């Protein structure tokens, strides 16, 4: 069991590194949109009891709100 957790930790660290590097060239508005979509997806999933429609709806609403918060000047 110890090997599983070690492998899982390395996998999570590698995935985090890759995902964060993918955001390096994004504008502030694009970053805000992505964060909003992620938070909205989690919120939608929690509020809908894990349904796919609730998760997708939450991601759409969160992405839209994140996009509008960081409106370019």
Secondary structure, 3 states (H helix, E strand, C coil): CHHHHHHHHHHHHHHHHHHHHHCCCCCHHHHHHHHHHHHHHHHHHHHCCCCHHHHHHHHHHHHHHHHHHCCCC
